[in-house]
Amino acid sequence: MSQLEKGQVECPFSGHGDDLVNVKFFRGRRDDIITVDELKAEARSADNQLRMKTAIISHAAPVSMHEVIEVAEFAASL
């Protein structure tokens, strides 16, 4: 059984001796399911940008076009 099947996915930033990196992923305007492979590709891209010193580091999250929802209410409705 693979690590993915066990619910354990290797962290893309888990290099030996590397500093931890705080990365945030934002959905943007997508409403479909974001795959594991897409998340890994974005993580690799973020790591490469950091290493090449080309990363644009923002101090605020982008504003979503989606309506604000109360997470507790959403979870209760599932």
N, CA and C atoms as an extended XYZ file, in Angstrom:
234
Properties=species:S:1:pos:R:3:atomname:S:1:resname:S:1:resid:I:1 pbc="F F F"
N         0.853       -1.174        0.000 N   MET     1
C         0.000        0.000        0.000 CA  MET     1
C         0.902        1.242        0.000 C   MET     1
N         0.582        2.211       -0.863 N   SER     2
C         1.407        3.415       -0.962 CA  SER     2
C         1.107        4.393        0.173 C   SER     2
N         2.008        5.350        0.342 N   GLN     3
C         1.808        6.371        1.373 CA  GLN     3
C         0.534        7.161        1.089 C   GLN     3
N         0.242        7.419       -0.190 N   LEU     4
C        -0.965        8.161       -0.559 CA  LEU     4
C        -2.210        7.375       -0.163 C   LEU     4
N        -2.190        6.062       -0.393 N   GLU     5
C        -3.332        5.223       -0.020 CA  GLU     5
C        -3.521        5.174        1.487 C   GLU     5
N        -2.445        5.342        2.244 N   LYS     6
C        -2.522        5.364        3.703 CA  LYS     6
C        -2.943        6.732        4.223 C   LYS     6
N        -3.120        7.694        3.317 N   GLY     7
C        -3.479        9.048        3.742 CA  GLY     7
C        -2.271        9.866        4.140 C   GLY     7
N        -1.080        9.384        3.807 N   GLN     8
C         0.152       10.099        4.131 CA  GLN     8
C         0.806       10.538        2.831 C   GLN     8
N         0.959       11.821        2.655 N   VAL     9
C         1.568       12.353        1.448 CA  VAL     9
C         2.856       13.059        1.848 C   VAL     9
N         3.919       12.799        1.113 N   GLU    10
C         5.204       13.421        1.400 CA  GLU    10
C         5.101       14.932        1.227 C   GLU    10
N         5.655       15.664        2.157 N   CYS    11
C         5.662       17.120        2.082 CA  CYS    11
C         6.681       17.557        1.043 C   CYS    11
N         6.284       18.379        0.060 N   PRO    12
C         7.216       18.823       -0.970 CA  PRO    12
C         8.374       19.650       -0.419 C   PRO    12
N         8.236       20.185        0.790 N   PHE    13
C         9.276       21.021        1.371 CA  PHE    13
C         9.998       20.309        2.511 C   PHE    13
N        10.059       18.984        2.454 N   SER    14
C        10.632       18.237        3.561 CA  SER    14
C        12.076       17.821        3.295 C   SER    14
N        12.831       18.690        2.646 N   GLY    15
C        14.227       18.381        2.373 CA  GLY    15
C        15.031       18.295        3.657 C   GLY    15
N        16.044       17.485        3.661 N   HIS    16
C        16.865       17.317        4.852 CA  HIS    16
C        17.725       18.549        5.052 C   HIS    16
N        17.600       19.167        6.222 N   GLY    17
C        18.416       20.322        6.550 CA  GLY    17
C        17.903       21.634        6.001 C   GLY    17
N        16.824       21.621        5.219 N   ASP    18
C        16.275       22.858        4.671 CA  ASP    18
C        15.432       23.574        5.710 C   ASP    18
N        15.328       24.881        5.577 N   ASP    19
C        14.436       25.655        6.434 CA  ASP    19
C        12.998       25.388        6.019 C   ASP    19
N        12.086       25.466        6.983 N   LEU    20
C        10.665       25.332        6.664 CA  LEU    20
C        10.194       26.580        5.937 C   LEU    20
N         9.239       26.402        5.036 N   VAL    21
C         8.703       27.497        4.244 CA  VAL    21
C         7.214       27.567        4.480 C   VAL    21
N         6.692       28.756        4.753 N   ASN    22
C         5.268       28.955        4.953 CA  ASN    22
C         4.644       29.256        3.589 C   ASN    22
N         3.891       28.305        3.062 N   VAL    23
C         3.272       28.453        1.745 CA  VAL    23
C         1.769       28.386        1.910 C   VAL    23
N         1.072       29.285        1.252 N   LYS    24
C        -0.393       29.282        1.278 CA  LYS    24
C        -0.895       29.107       -0.149 C   LYS    24
N        -1.892       28.253       -0.312 N   PHE    25
C        -2.494       28.035       -1.617 CA  PHE    25
C        -3.874       28.679       -1.617 C   PHE    25
N        -4.189       29.401       -2.672 N   PHE    26
C        -5.486       30.058       -2.796 CA  PHE    26
C        -6.205       29.484       -4.007 C   PHE    26
N        -7.483       29.184       -3.836 N   ARG    27
C        -8.280       28.576       -4.902 CA  ARG    27
C        -8.462       29.494       -6.096 C   ARG    27
N        -8.504       30.777       -5.846 N   GLY    28
C        -8.835       31.679       -6.937 CA  GLY    28
C       -10.297       31.537       -7.293 C   GLY    28
N       -10.602       31.473       -8.573 N   ARG    29
C       -12.001       31.388       -9.003 CA  ARG    29
C       -12.405       29.966       -9.366 C   ARG    29
N       -11.563       28.994       -9.038 N   ARG    30
C       -11.869       27.601       -9.371 CA  ARG    30
C       -12.910       27.033       -8.424 C   ARG    30
N       -13.845       26.284       -8.985 N   ASP    31
C       -14.857       25.609       -8.177 CA  ASP    31
C       -14.728       24.093       -8.267 C   ASP    31
N       -13.811       23.615       -9.127 N   ASP    32
C       -13.663       22.175       -9.279 CA  ASP    32
C       -12.665       21.630       -8.252 C   ASP    32
N       -12.479       20.344       -8.268 N   ILE    33
C       -11.564       19.694       -7.327 CA  ILE    33
C       -10.129       19.915       -7.786 C   ILE    33
N        -9.273       20.311       -6.854 N   ILE    34
C        -7.854       20.495       -7.141 CA  ILE    34
C        -7.163       19.185       -6.790 C   ILE    34
N        -6.443       18.624       -7.750 N   THR    35
C        -5.848       17.305       -7.566 CA  THR    35
C        -4.551       17.371       -6.763 C   THR    35
N        -4.146       16.223       -6.256 N   VAL    36
C        -2.883       16.103       -5.524 CA  VAL    36
C        -1.724       16.499       -6.435 C   VAL    36
N        -1.767       16.047       -7.687 N   ASP    37
C        -0.693       16.377       -8.621 CA  ASP    37
C        -0.591       17.876       -8.865 C   ASP    37
N        -1.736       18.562       -8.929 N   GLU    38
C        -1.714       20.014       -9.103 CA  GLU    38
C        -1.103       20.705       -7.894 C   GLU    38
N        -1.459       20.239       -6.697 N   LEU    39
C        -0.879       20.822       -5.481 CA  LEU    39
C         0.628       20.590       -5.430 C   LEU    39
N         1.069       19.388       -5.788 N   LYS    40
C         2.500       19.096       -5.792 CA  LYS    40
C         3.234       19.976       -6.814 C   LYS    40
N         2.638       20.162       -7.986 N   ALA    41
C         3.258       21.007       -9.014 CA  ALA    41
C         3.375       22.445       -8.524 C   ALA    41
N         2.346       22.953       -7.873 N   GLU    42
C         2.393       24.311       -7.330 CA  GLU    42
C         3.455       24.423       -6.233 C   GLU    42
N         3.555       23.385       -5.392 N   ALA    43
C         4.560       23.383       -4.329 CA  ALA    43
C         5.966       23.382       -4.922 C   ALA    43
N         6.189       22.558       -5.956 N   ARG    44
C         7.505       22.536       -6.615 CA  ARG    44
C         7.822       23.893       -7.221 C   ARG    44
N         6.816       24.507       -7.846 N   SER    45
C         7.009       25.824       -8.440 CA  SER    45
C         7.367       26.860       -7.378 C   SER    45
N         6.665       26.816       -6.249 N   ALA    46
C         6.957       27.754       -5.160 CA  ALA    46
C         8.364       27.537       -4.631 C   ALA    46
N         8.772       26.274       -4.483 N   ASP    47
C        10.119       25.962       -4.004 CA  ASP    47
C        11.163       26.473       -4.984 C   ASP    47
N        10.948       26.245       -6.284 N   ASN    48
C        11.890       26.731       -7.301 CA  ASN    48
C        11.998       28.254       -7.282 C   ASN    48
N        10.858       28.938       -7.155 N   GLN    49
C        10.869       30.404       -7.109 CA  GLN    49
C        11.638       30.900       -5.895 C   GLN    49
N        11.456       30.213       -4.775 N   LEU    50
C        12.162       30.602       -3.557 CA  LEU    50
C        13.664       30.412       -3.726 C   LEU    50
N        14.064       29.271       -4.264 N   ARG    51
C        15.488       28.968       -4.461 CA  ARG    51
C        16.142       29.920       -5.463 C   ARG    51
N        15.395       30.303       -6.522 N   MET    52
C        15.947       31.194       -7.550 CA  MET    52
C        15.771       32.672       -7.190 C   MET    52
N        15.139       32.915       -6.032 N   LYS    53
C        14.885       34.277       -5.550 CA  LYS    53
C        14.037       35.084       -6.537 C   LYS    53
N        13.070       34.404       -7.168 N   THR    54
C        12.146       35.075       -8.074 CA  THR    54
C        10.725       35.105       -7.511 C   THR    54
N        10.565       34.624       -6.272 N   ALA    55
C         9.236       34.555       -5.660 CA  ALA    55
C         8.718       35.954       -5.361 C   ALA    55
N         7.466       36.179       -5.682 N   ILE    56
C         6.789       37.426       -5.313 CA  ILE    56
C         6.027       37.119       -4.026 C   ILE    56
N         6.473       37.713       -2.947 N   ILE    57
C         5.895       37.427       -1.639 CA  ILE    57
C         4.912       38.529       -1.277 C   ILE    57
N         3.636       38.164       -1.182 N   SER    58
C         2.601       39.143       -0.845 CA  SER    58
C         2.358       39.140        0.656 C   SER    58
N         1.889       40.236        1.152 N   HIS    59
C         1.614       40.353        2.584 CA  HIS    59
C         0.128       40.227        2.895 C   HIS    59
N        -0.697       40.062        1.859 N   ALA    60
C        -2.142       39.920        2.055 CA  ALA    60
C        -2.675       38.891        1.065 C   ALA    60
N        -3.654       38.138        1.498 N   ALA    61
C        -4.285       37.156        0.619 CA  ALA    61
C        -5.137       37.863       -0.428 C   ALA    61
N        -5.271       37.265       -1.603 N   PRO    62
C        -6.157       37.864       -2.605 CA  PRO    62
C        -7.603       37.821       -2.122 C   PRO    62
N        -8.389       38.755       -2.584 N   VAL    63
C        -9.800       38.822       -2.201 CA  VAL    63
C       -10.598       37.888       -3.100 C   VAL    63
N       -11.362       37.005       -2.491 N   SER    64
C       -12.144       36.030       -3.237 CA  SER    64
C       -13.414       36.667       -3.790 C   SER    64
N       -13.823       36.180       -4.946 N   MET    65
C       -15.082       36.624       -5.546 CA  MET    65
C       -16.259       35.804       -5.003 C   MET    65
N       -15.955       34.732       -4.233 N   HIS    66
C       -17.002       33.903       -3.659 CA  HIS    66
C       -17.589       34.584       -2.427 C   HIS    66
N       -18.843       34.263       -2.141 N   GLU    67
C       -19.468       34.834       -0.949 CA  GLU    67
C       -18.835       34.241        0.313 C   GLU    67
N       -18.843       34.998        1.374 N   VAL    68
C       -18.293       34.545        2.644 CA  VAL    68
C       -19.268       33.553        3.268 C   VAL    68
N       -18.731       32.431        3.764 N   ILE    69
C       -19.582       31.443        4.421 CA  ILE    69
C       -19.018       31.151        5.807 C   ILE    69
N       -19.890       30.754        6.703 N   GLU    70
C       -19.478       30.357        8.042 CA  GLU    70
C       -19.118       28.869        7.984 C   GLU    70
N       -17.856       28.545        8.246 N   VAL    71
C       -17.394       27.180        8.102 CA  VAL    71
C       -18.151       26.212        9.007 C   VAL    71
N       -18.451       26.605       10.219 N   ALA    72
C       -19.189       25.722       11.136 CA  ALA    72
C       -20.572       25.388       10.586 C   ALA    72
N       -21.236       26.362       10.009 N   GLU    73
C       -22.551       26.127        9.417 CA  GLU    73
C       -22.443       25.225        8.183 C   GLU    73
N       -21.410       25.461        7.369 N   PHE    74
C       -21.199       24.640        6.184 CA  PHE    74
C       -20.958       23.190        6.574 C   PHE    74
N       -20.078       22.974        7.559 N   ALA    75
C       -19.766       21.608        8.013 CA  ALA    75
C       -21.002       20.936        8.590 C   ALA    75
N       -21.820       21.693        9.324 N   ALA    76
C       -23.034       21.128        9.920 CA  ALA    76
C       -24.043       20.708        8.838 C   ALA    76
N       -24.019       21.396        7.698 N   SER    77
C       -24.970       21.082        6.637 CA  SER    77
C       -24.566       19.857        5.817 C   SER    77
N       -23.339       19.370        6.014 N   LEU    78
C       -22.885       18.199        5.243 CA  LEU    78
C       -23.510       16.972        5.728 C   LEU    78
